[in-house]
Amino acid sequence: LVCMLELQINAYWAARPSHFVLLNAQKLRDTQHMMQQILLSLVHALYEGNPQPVFANTEKLNDAVEELRQLLNNHH
């Protein structure tokens, strides 16, 4: 989570216009929220030694990657 925040801060200062795109893109915010939930689920799974959530979240992660690729293609 700390690394994610650091990356967001760096992205903000590196490309401020891009930051406004991120703020106004509902899909990107939704995807970011979903990714945070998935990462928390994976951390919990690793802590417990239970691989099932990893397998369950693989499809969600693949969907998120595809959605982000589409957004990037539409933006360029």
Residue frames as a rotation matrix with the C-alpha (Angstrom) as fourth column:
LEU 1
0.572 0.820 0.000 0.00
0.820 -0.572 0.000 0.00
0.000 0.000 -1.000 0.00
VAL 2
0.419 -0.505 -0.754 2.85
0.150 -0.781 0.606 2.37
-0.895 -0.367 -0.251 0.82
CYS 3
-0.658 -0.689 0.304 4.50
0.377 0.049 0.925 1.64
-0.652 0.723 0.228 -2.52
MET 4
-0.119 0.706 0.698 1.20
0.985 -0.003 0.172 2.29
0.124 0.708 -0.696 -4.31
LEU 5
0.788 0.410 -0.460 0.86
0.513 -0.850 0.122 5.66
-0.341 -0.331 -0.880 -2.61
GLU 6
-0.024 -0.890 -0.455 4.44
0.083 -0.455 0.886 6.54
-0.996 -0.017 0.085 -3.44
LEU 7
-0.673 -0.185 0.716 3.87
0.680 0.227 0.698 5.67
-0.292 0.956 -0.027 -7.09
GLN 8
0.347 0.881 0.322 0.72
0.930 -0.367 0.001 7.80
0.119 0.299 -0.947 -7.16
ILE 9
0.659 -0.174 -0.732 2.55
0.222 -0.885 0.409 10.77
-0.719 -0.432 -0.544 -5.68
ASN 10
-0.453 -0.891 -0.020 5.38
0.167 -0.107 0.980 10.39
-0.876 0.441 0.197 -8.18
ALA 11
-0.420 0.380 0.824 2.90
0.907 0.194 0.373 10.10
-0.018 0.904 -0.427 -11.04
TYR 12
0.655 0.706 -0.269 1.14
0.717 -0.694 -0.074 13.25
-0.239 -0.144 -0.960 -9.86
TRP 13
0.466 -0.529 -0.709 4.27
-0.108 -0.830 0.548 15.35
-0.878 -0.178 -0.444 -9.89
ALA 14
-0.568 -0.714 0.409 5.74
0.308 0.276 0.910 13.76
-0.763 0.644 0.063 -13.01
ALA 15
-0.875 0.336 0.347 2.69
0.319 -0.139 0.938 14.39
0.364 0.931 0.015 -15.17
ARG 16
-0.804 0.558 -0.204 0.11
-0.057 -0.414 -0.908 16.64
-0.591 -0.719 0.365 -13.62
PRO 17
-0.348 0.732 -0.586 -2.20
-0.938 -0.267 0.223 16.67
0.007 0.627 0.779 -16.68
SER 18
-0.481 0.133 -0.867 -2.26
-0.180 0.952 0.246 12.88
0.858 0.274 -0.434 -16.55
HIS 19
-0.960 0.125 -0.251 -3.24
0.275 0.232 -0.933 13.10
-0.059 -0.965 -0.257 -12.91
PHE 20
-0.530 0.811 -0.246 -6.37
-0.654 -0.576 -0.490 15.05
-0.539 -0.099 0.836 -13.87
VAL 21
-0.255 0.396 -0.882 -7.21
-0.737 0.511 0.442 12.35
0.626 0.763 0.162 -16.40
LEU 22
-0.741 -0.086 -0.666 -6.95
0.253 0.883 -0.395 9.78
0.622 -0.462 -0.633 -13.61
LEU 23
-0.910 0.398 -0.117 -9.13
-0.025 -0.332 -0.943 11.84
-0.414 -0.855 0.312 -11.29
ASN 24
-0.284 0.842 -0.460 -11.87
-0.848 -0.444 -0.289 12.17
-0.447 0.308 0.840 -13.88
ALA 25
-0.388 0.100 -0.916 -11.82
-0.627 0.700 0.342 8.58
0.675 0.707 -0.209 -15.15
GLN 26
0.313 0.628 0.713 -14.40
-0.948 0.257 0.190 6.63
-0.064 -0.735 0.675 -13.19
LYS 27
0.896 0.027 -0.443 -13.28
-0.148 0.959 -0.241 3.31
0.419 0.282 0.863 -14.67
LEU 28
-0.063 -0.993 -0.099 -9.72
-0.017 0.101 -0.995 3.90
0.998 -0.061 -0.024 -13.56
ARG 29
-0.402 -0.025 0.915 -10.84
-0.864 -0.321 -0.388 4.71
0.303 -0.947 0.108 -10.03
ASP 30
0.667 0.706 0.240 -13.05
-0.743 0.652 0.148 1.63
-0.052 -0.277 0.959 -9.97
THR 31
0.672 -0.492 -0.553 -10.19
0.049 0.775 -0.630 -0.50
0.739 0.397 0.545 -11.26
GLN 32
-0.379 -0.838 0.392 -7.83
-0.369 -0.252 -0.894 0.93
0.849 -0.484 -0.214 -8.66
HIS 33
-0.030 0.458 0.889 -10.32
-0.999 0.014 -0.041 0.12
-0.031 -0.889 0.457 -5.90
MET 34
0.903 0.384 -0.194 -10.78
-0.406 0.909 -0.092 -3.40
0.141 0.162 0.977 -7.26
MET 35
0.271 -0.890 -0.367 -7.01
0.008 0.384 -0.923 -3.91
0.962 0.247 0.112 -7.43
GLN 36
-0.442 -0.399 0.803 -6.64
-0.754 -0.321 -0.574 -2.81
0.487 -0.859 -0.159 -3.81
GLN 37
0.411 0.686 0.601 -9.29
-0.885 0.458 0.083 -5.31
-0.218 -0.566 0.795 -2.74
ILE 38
0.873 -0.136 -0.468 -7.63
-0.121 0.869 -0.480 -8.09
0.472 0.476 0.742 -4.74
LEU 39
-0.110 -0.993 0.035 -4.23
-0.216 -0.011 -0.976 -7.30
0.970 -0.115 -0.213 -3.28
LEU 40
-0.265 0.087 0.960 -5.64
-0.959 -0.130 -0.253 -7.36
0.103 -0.988 0.118 0.25
SER 41
0.790 0.598 0.135 -7.24
-0.601 0.799 -0.019 -10.71
-0.120 -0.066 0.991 -0.49
LEU 42
0.607 -0.639 -0.472 -3.94
0.004 0.597 -0.802 -12.06
0.795 0.485 0.365 -1.82
VAL 43
-0.368 -0.739 0.565 -2.04
-0.594 -0.281 -0.754 -10.82
0.715 -0.613 -0.336 1.23
HIS 44
0.134 0.522 0.842 -4.55
-0.966 0.257 -0.006 -12.52
-0.220 -0.813 0.539 3.50
ALA 45
0.937 0.224 -0.270 -4.27
-0.305 0.899 -0.315 -15.74
0.172 0.378 0.910 1.45
LEU 46
0.178 -0.954 -0.240 -0.49
-0.104 0.224 -0.969 -15.71
0.978 0.198 -0.059 1.66
TYR 47
-0.359 -0.274 0.892 -0.61
-0.858 -0.279 -0.431 -15.06
0.367 -0.920 -0.135 5.39
GLU 48
0.366 0.618 0.696 -2.92
-0.822 0.565 -0.069 -18.02
-0.436 -0.547 0.714 5.92
GLY 49
-0.702 -0.679 0.214 -1.12
-0.464 0.664 0.587 -20.26
-0.541 0.313 -0.781 3.42
ASN 50
0.037 0.821 0.570 -4.33
0.347 0.525 -0.777 -20.79
-0.937 0.226 -0.265 1.47
PRO 51
-0.865 -0.502 -0.016 -3.83
0.153 -0.294 0.943 -20.62
-0.478 0.813 0.331 -2.33
GLN 52
-0.222 0.852 0.474 -7.56
0.937 0.320 -0.137 -20.69
-0.268 0.414 -0.870 -3.22
PRO 53
0.586 0.472 -0.659 -8.06
0.306 -0.882 -0.359 -16.89
-0.750 0.008 -0.661 -3.20
VAL 54
-0.398 -0.787 -0.472 -5.06
-0.303 -0.373 0.877 -16.57
-0.866 0.492 -0.090 -5.51
PHE 55
-0.855 0.115 0.506 -6.72
0.473 0.572 0.670 -18.80
-0.212 0.812 -0.544 -8.07
ALA 56
0.135 0.990 -0.035 -10.08
0.927 -0.139 -0.350 -17.08
-0.351 0.015 -0.936 -7.59
ASN 57
0.495 0.042 -0.868 -8.57
0.078 -0.997 -0.004 -13.63
-0.865 -0.065 -0.497 -8.12
THR 58
-0.577 -0.763 0.291 -6.55
0.344 0.096 0.934 -14.56
-0.740 0.640 0.207 -11.21
GLU 59
-0.201 0.586 0.785 -9.56
0.974 0.037 0.222 -14.04
0.101 0.809 -0.578 -13.46
LYS 60
0.786 0.486 -0.382 -10.34
0.553 -0.829 0.084 -10.68
-0.275 -0.278 -0.920 -11.84
LEU 61
0.092 -0.846 -0.524 -6.75
0.046 -0.523 0.851 -9.58
-0.995 -0.102 -0.010 -12.32
ASN 62
-0.671 -0.313 0.673 -6.79
0.626 0.249 0.739 -10.63
-0.399 0.917 0.029 -15.97
ASP 63
0.289 0.858 0.425 -10.04
0.948 -0.320 0.000 -8.70
0.136 0.403 -0.905 -16.49
ALA 64
0.724 -0.066 -0.686 -8.53
0.268 -0.890 0.369 -5.62
-0.635 -0.451 -0.627 -14.85
VAL 65
-0.374 -0.926 -0.052 -5.43
0.203 -0.136 0.970 -5.83
-0.905 0.352 0.239 -17.05
GLU 66
-0.479 0.259 0.839 -7.57
0.877 0.178 0.446 -6.09
-0.035 0.949 -0.312 -20.18
GLU 67
0.634 0.771 -0.052 -9.71
0.773 -0.635 0.009 -3.15
-0.026 -0.045 -0.999 -19.13
LEU 68
0.430 -0.562 -0.707 -6.65
0.083 -0.755 0.651 -1.00
-0.899 -0.339 -0.278 -18.45
ARG 69
-0.627 -0.648 0.433 -5.20
0.464 0.137 0.875 -1.93
-0.626 0.750 0.215 -21.84
GLN 70
-0.018 0.718 0.696 -8.43
0.984 -0.110 0.139 -0.85
0.177 0.687 -0.705 -23.52
LEU 71
0.806 0.297 -0.511 -8.35
0.451 -0.868 0.207 2.45
-0.382 -0.398 -0.834 -21.64
LEU 72
-0.078 -0.926 -0.369 -4.76
0.099 -0.375 0.922 3.03
-0.992 0.035 0.121 -22.72
ASN 73
-0.633 -0.124 0.764 -5.60
0.731 0.231 0.642 2.26
-0.256 0.965 -0.055 -26.33
ASN 74
0.389 0.863 0.322 -8.58
0.906 -0.423 0.038 4.63
0.169 0.277 -0.946 -26.24
HIS 75
0.666 -0.178 -0.724 -6.48
0.294 -0.830 0.475 7.38
-0.685 -0.529 -0.500 -24.66
HIS 76
-0.433 -0.874 -0.219 -3.79
0.004 -0.245 0.969 7.23
-0.902 0.419 0.110 -27.34
